[in-house]
Amino acid sequence: MKETISRLFRCLQTGISFTLPLLVAGGICRGALPWCEGSIYELLLNLADICTWLAPVIFSVYTSYSIGDRPALIPAFVVGTVSQMLSLGITGALVGALLSGTCVWVLRDIPFPREMRNIKTLLVIPIAATLLPAAVIKAVAEWLLPLNGLIHWFLDRPVPLLACIAGALIAGVISLDMGGEKGNYSSLLVNLCLLDGCIWPTAAKIAGCIVPGMILALYFFVRRRGHGAGRLLLQACCQITEGVLSCSAQRPRGLTKACVWGAGMAGCLVVWGDVQCPVPHGGLFLLPFMSHPANFLLAIVVGCLFGVLLLLYFERHGHTAQEELLPENITIEWENF
């Protein structure tokens, strides 16, 4: 069961990774609309609508690709387009991707005579992996449509208290392992929400990526070890959390707690301040595209100060060894990006 869930997560992560450039482009076009007028406004609006419409299709294509490899690309594109034409959103795109990829994966292992292998590759697999999932999507559309509507209703109308708690959890989990598996689960959930048109959790995710680096940079500045503070600050502004990894790996108790609580505080305040961002990545450079950017900056400042105070408290009570948080220990493997 655990292996199946892990395989499904990897497939979804592949689909989201290839869809992110489209989400970024569409989000920037939509976020720039208040600054434009006339023909430029119409152009950006059309581009944003095209990116929004195509994003579930591309997600379906590459999720299916991660299951059935290259033979699943075109069938998944057709099935994802059918799903979008039926207004099934992310629910239909996900079901179509799983059906197309699984169909290709099963058919690929069926033995064919050597003389018919070309027929299998060029005819049997494309037709079967396209028609069967499309027929299933068409048949279950009347059940998927209310489900997709229920998901939209739940995401678009959250209870304020529960939304603030969700924002704190999103940011806290992302800062828990600084880009590790737990953070990737949280980031994947937020990106799926954005793919379905729900943008309010995105700002909390961005805050969770920014705050840990700023906490450590501010801590170095307070302790008059500013050699690595500027580098950490720049990485935090660019939404890169990996700069904190070396320090948190050496002495995780105090630093990780401070980062989680500080990021959770920032995520809660971001949602409470009604900050919304249509772009999934970009750090502080996304401020012009956010609603209520002043509230976002205030949440970041409060979360950083809260995290630094916790870090100083933990250091004083023996949870964090001061000599192990030297900026010189920070190393980043850039090839992992």
Secondary structure, DSSP 8 states (H G I E B T S, - for coil): -HHHHHHHHHHHHHHHHHHHHHHHHHHHHHHTGGG--HHHHHHHHHHHHHHHHHHHHHHHHHHHHHHH-GGGHHHHHHHHHHHHHTT-HHHHHHHHHHHHHHHHHHHHTS---GGGHHHIIIIIHHHHHHHHHHHHHHHHHHHHHHHHHHHHHHHHS--HHHHHHHHHHHHHHHTTTTSSHHHHHHHHHHHHHHHTT--HHHHHHHHHHHHHHHHHHHHHHHTT-TTTHHHHHHHHHTT--GGGHHHHHHSHHHHHHHHHHHHHHHHHHHHHTT-B-S-SS-GGGGGGGSBSHHHHHHHHHHHHHHHHHHHHHHHHTTSS-GGGG-GGG----GGG-
